[in-house]
Amino acid sequence: MQYRNFGLSGRQTSILGFGAMRIPTHEDRTADLERAVPLLRQGLKLGINYIDTAHVYCEGTSEIAVGQAVKGFDRSQITITTKVGAGDEEKAGAESWGRRLELSLKRLDTHIDFILFHGLRWDVFENWVSKPGWALDVARKAQADGLVKHIGFSSHDTCDNIIRLIDTGEFEAVLMQYNYLDRHNEPAIARAAERGLGVSIMGPVAGGRLAVPGGVLVDAEGGLEMKTPELALRFVWNNPGVSVALSGMSSLEQLRENVTSANRMETLTPAEQGQIRQLFEQNQKLADLYCTGCSYCLPCPNDIQIPENFRYMNWFRVWGMEESARAAYAKLSMQGAWTPYAGMVIGKQAGECLECGECEPKCPQNIPIVEQLREVARVLGQ
């Protein structure tokens, strides 16, 4: 396993982090401790020393699994990061945020190395979190008491706003999305590294979009054939500002494959970088034939989430993600569903389209939206 400095925290962390959102679960989405704990422990034995969880993962039981898994290991050599949300005025209040932090500490049954404000936006930080006596002050008090070692944030905000959060000087770590299909956060990664923050990455394989069947023949010396997820992870690790790339692993096979990649990680050769560009450009051209996600077609009078429906269809026919596409489509509703790929998504499925046609004149690509929504409903609604 290879290790890097985690910002200026004084910690050395494995370049592969164990994302504990996708550990084995029961049907009710709570952690299956009999399978999850041994899997986490095996990751630690293989050299992973960074585990990322959150107050809400696995209906709150991910933290329990992590806490049980680290028992018996040298705790000083393991970095546990958990996240507590503060998405609105109520959640950012000292009492409510403090209660959730206390519960996380109880579940983990150990101190927290990095507490992150979960999904922090600039407006939430400015209006609520940073107010005297509110959530940030609660985190500082826990830090002074030794319950929390370091404070950071995760974010799906714009790159500019992530940089604004970094530049407050309040944080020692940041978790953001980055992969070779979505490079818009590169300036934020560079700024965080410049300011001495530890940088962890979510979505290094684009939420499964890069985990396509088969392998990628890298036209480099030796003609190494590797699976696309390995190439995706190596792309993220190739960024010198990145400390840790998180992978949500639910099986021993996934764990071993990712650890193997981390063990032999080398700088991408020019040939490999060219392969990445070629793979991205080819698939992106295919995706753009169907929808670029510009959202000019919205709002829909019947609240159909047109771009998201088409995005899931792209997963299906461009990236080969049939199961993921159908599962994501099934969650679309006016109540909304949070996904690690796009945050909170609200809107109806393609099958509820009334075929009024109001969207089609607004599409700059002249996509026959009504016809394609019919296809989405037919294919993904099975």
ABEGO torsion letter per residue (X at the ends): XBBBBBEAAGBBBBABBBBAAABBBBAAGBBBAAAAAAAAAAAAAAGBABBBBBAABGGGAAAAAAAAAABGBBAAABBBBBBBBBABAAAABAAAAAAAAAAAAAAAGBBBABBBBBGBBAAAAAAAAABBGBAAAAAAAAAAAGABABBBBBBABBAAAAAAAAAAGABABBBBBBBAABAAAAAAAAAAAAAGBBBBBBGAAGGGAABBBEBBBBBBBGGBBBBAAAAAAAAAAABAABABBBBBBABAAAAAAAAAAAAABBBBBAAAAAAAAAAAAAAAAAAAAABAGAGAAOBBAAGBBAAAAAAAAAAAAAAGBAAAAAAAAAABBAAEBBBAAAEBBBEBBAAABAGAGAAAAABAAGBBAAAAAAAAAAAAAX
